Amino acid sequence: MYKLPIILLFVCVSFVSKGQLIADSGRTNLNRLCDRFMQTFSTGKYSDAFQLLKQQTSMDKGFVDNLNKTLNEQMENILVSFKKITGYELIEEKSINNVLVRRRYLLKLELYFLSFDFYLYNNGSNWLLSGFYYSDNQQALF
């Protein structure tokens, strides 16, 4: 008599657990994507890094291409002024209710830095890269 409700409860819990694993997996994949972007970018392969962004993003592909072109041009001037890239570091991750996450990285140069923000959005069924920004605004970091 009690077996049917227990079995139904078990099945419901299994579906909820599986859904959570899929969502967590999507976020984990996007975290890795952000890490790979920064790793690729820090080696000077800017266009390759932007190709990675196109994999799981809700941003328009043309927008990503324009970012790629703009940042490629700017990096030439940045490297002249601030010397070579010495590495990168994930400096902050903030989330809002498992819906929105901002991952902030610092690209380190010999004489300066750039901040890279990746915005990850959970639309309820999967995670997407919904925004990407870079800046040298020191005040935004503190």
N, C-alpha and C positions, 0 to 999 in steps of 0.2 A: 504494500500500500504506500509506503513512504519511498520506495525505490524510484518511482517515476519522477517525483519532484527533485529528488537528489540528483538523478541523472540529468534532468533539465538544467538544474543549477550548475552542475559541472560543465555541461556543454556551453552554457552562456559565459561562464568564467573563462573557458578555453578560448572562445571567440574574442572576448575583450582582451585577454592576455596576448593573443596573436596580433591583434590590431595595435597594441602598444609596442610590441616588438618591431612591427613594420615601421611605425612612426619613429622609434628610437634608431632603427637602422638607417632611415632616410636622413636623420639629423647627423648621425655618425658619418655617413658618406659625405654630407656637405661640410662637416668639420674637416674631414680629410681633403676635400676639394680646396677649401680655403688654405690649408697648410701647403698643399701642392702648388697652389697659385703663388704663395709667398716664396716657397723654395725655388720655383722656376724663375720668378721675377728677380729674385736676389742674385741669380747667376747671370743676369743680363738677357735672358730669353723672354723679352717682354711680350712679343706676339704669341709665343707658345703659351704663356701664362693666360693671356686673354682667350685663347682657344679653349682652355679648360673651363672658363666661366660660362661658355655657351652650352655646356653639357646639361646643367640642371638649373636653369634660370628662367624667371618670368620676365626678365628684361628683354627688350627688343634686340634682336641680333645686330641690327644696324647701329643701335645705341652702343652696344659692346664694341663693335668695330670702330666707331668714332672715339670711344674711350681709349682703345688700343692706339689709334693713330695719334691722338693728342698726347697721351702719356709717353709714347715713343719719342715724340719731338721734344717734350719737356725734359725727359731724362738726359738727353744730350747736354742741355744747358745746366741741369742740376749737377751732373757729374763733373763738368768743367769747374763749377763753383765750389762744390762740396766734396770733390774727390770720389774715390771708389766706394762701392757698397761693401760693408763689412759684415752684414748679416741681417737677421730679422728676429723678432720675438713676439709671441702672443702676450699682450700686456693686460687684456681685459676681456671678459665675456659676461654679458648681462642678458638676462632673459625676463620675459613678461609672460607668466602663466603658460608656459609650454606652447606659446603661439608665435612669439617674436624673439629673436636672439640677435644681439650685436656682438660680433667678434672683432676686436680691435688689435691690430698688429702694428709694431713699430719697425719700419725699414731703417736700418742704421747705416749711415754713411760716415766717412771719416770725420767730417766737420759739421754734420747736421743730421736730420732725420725727416722722415715722412710717416704720417699715420695713415693706415689703410683700414677702413671699416667695411665689414661684410654684414649684410642684414639677411637673416634666414627667417622664412615665414612658413608656419604650419597652417595650411588651409583646411585642416580637418582630415584630409586623406593622405597628404604627403607634404614633405618639406621642399621648399624652393628657395633658391637664392633670389631675393627680391630687390636687393640694392647693393651698390658698391660705391664707396666714396674714398677719396684720398685727400690729404691736406697736410699743411705744415703748421696749422694753427696750434700753438702751444697751449693757449687757454682752454681749448676743448679737451685737452688731455687730463686736466686737473679739476 
